[in-house]
Amino acid sequence: MDLNFKKIELSHKKIIENYFNTYHPKISEYTFTNLFIWSDVRHIRWSNLLDGIVFLGEKDNENYFFPPIGVGNCEKAFDILINYAIQHNVKTISLIPEYQIKFVKHRGLKIIADRDNFDYVYKSEKLAFLKGWRLDGKRGFIKKFRENYNFIYRNFEVEDKNACIKLFEKWLESKTDAPLANDEYKTFLKFMDNFEFLNAKGGIIKVDDSLVAFEFGEPLDKNTFVIHYEKADTSYIGSFQIINQQFTEHEIYPNYLFVNREQDMGVEGLRKAKLSYAPFKLIKKYEIKLTAS
């Protein structure tokens, strides 16, 4: 079967979202926004596959497939991808949610749990109100922030764009030799340039006239809201904790039961921070090796 891969354009938004809205993806990567903003960095393209779609990306100069979505016969879809991969030197199918593993086990391929890309899922009520002893420390940081700073929370507006970019750049200055952070910055610029055409919501924290934190995300499905970006000026004690709590309270709870805060990418500090919020569950993802490395 010939797969005709195309670059992801804004004009494809309705087509791609129709599949997501119908088949309710389990993984955070599967929103149009995420795929679109990362499409330049990861060279992500898409193609129809049977009655569904599939995406092809590139990382470290090697191509990889995303798992298919919207396909009635998933086993057949994976067989097509595996055969195509062998012919076109695609090394892996990555980010496969746990429920799809059963469709590839019969091929006898090497299946690896991709811990760095597990999604962290939280109950929105917990993040909004930080109840329970495990979140005592978060409440403490927020208490300090409220005591020390005269702040406001409000929705992101287009005129906040430059201030958000400057805050991101300030955060980036502390990340030496961090290609992932630089890649994320490139996606954020694309996100800001196209914000009005996407489904995202944003919130900001201002202290006096200074923007000190922001957060952006969008619905993943009718029960789950996914967070794409969260940045804060750490010279303001509690800034990360307050934007997390305020954004959840004002934009997510009670309309969505869960918050998917995406993966930790194997970054030790990020993993520690995400675990410290006591996740409700992790969405496990797997990778299958298609050719010898």
Rosetta blueprint (number, residue, H / E / L):
1 M L
2 D L
3 L L
4 N L
5 F L
6 K E
7 K E
8 I L
9 E L
10 L H
11 S H
12 H H
13 K H
14 K H
15 I H
16 I H
17 E H
18 N H
19 Y H
20 F H
21 N H
22 T H
23 Y H
24 H L
25 P L
26 K L
27 I L
28 S L
29 E L
30 Y L
31 T L
32 F H
33 T H
34 N H
35 L H
36 F H
37 I H
38 W H
39 S L
40 D L
41 V L
42 R L
43 H L
44 I L
45 R E
46 W E
47 S E
48 N E
49 L E
50 L L
51 D L
52 G E
53 I E
54 V E
55 F E
56 L E
57 G E
58 E E
59 K E
60 D L
61 N L
62 E E
63 N E
64 Y E
65 F E
66 F L
67 P L
68 P L
69 I E
70 G L
71 V L
72 G L
73 N L
74 C H
75 E H
76 K H
77 A H
78 F H
79 D H
80 I H
81 L H
82 I H
83 N H
84 Y H
85 A H
86 I H
87 Q H
88 H H
89 N L
90 V L
91 K L
92 T E
93 I E
94 S E
95 L E
96 I E
97 P E
98 E H
99 Y H
100 Q H
101 I H
102 K H
103 F H
104 V L
105 K H
106 H H
107 R H
108 G L
109 L L
110 K E
111 I E
112 I E
113 A E
114 D L
115 R H
116 D H
117 N H
118 F L
119 D E
120 Y E
121 V E
122 Y E
123 K E
124 S H
125 E H
126 K H
127 L H
128 A H
129 F H
130 L L
131 K L
132 G L
133 W H
134 R H
135 L H
136 D H
137 G H
138 K H
139 R H
140 G H
141 F H
142 I H
143 K H
144 K H
145 F H
146 R H
147 E H
148 N H
149 Y L
150 N L
151 F E
152 I E
153 Y E
154 R E
155 N E
156 F L
157 E L
158 V H
159 E H
160 D H
161 K H
162 N H
163 A H
164 C H
165 I H
166 K H
167 L H
168 F H
169 E H
170 K H
171 W H
172 L H
173 E H
174 S L
175 K L
176 T L
177 D L
178 A L
179 P H
180 L H
181 A H
182 N H
183 D H
184 E H
185 Y H
186 K H
187 T H
188 F H
189 L H
190 K H
191 F H
192 M H
193 D H
194 N L
195 F H
196 E H
197 F H
198 L L
199 N L
200 A L
201 K E
202 G E
203 G E
204 I E
205 I E
206 K E
207 V E
208 D L
209 D L
210 S E
211 L E
212 V E
213 A E
214 F E
215 E E
216 F E
217 G E
218 E E
219 P E
220 L L
221 D L
222 K L
223 N L
224 T E
225 F E
226 V E
227 I E
228 H E
229 Y E
230 E E
231 K E
232 A E
233 D L
234 T L
235 S L
236 Y L
237 I L
238 G L
239 S H
240 F H
241 Q H
242 I H
243 I H
244 N H
245 Q H
246 Q H
247 F H
248 T H
249 E H
250 H H
251 E H
252 I H
253 Y L
254 P L
255 N L
256 Y L
257 L L
258 F E
259 V E
260 N E
261 R L
262 E L
263 Q L
264 D L
265 M L
266 G L
267 V L
268 E H
269 G H
270 L H
271 R H
272 K H
273 A H
274 K H
275 L H
276 S L
277 Y L
278 A L
279 P L
280 F L
281 K E
282 L E
283 I E
284 K L
285 K E
286 Y E
287 E E
288 I E
289 K E
290 L L
291 T L
292 A L
293 S L
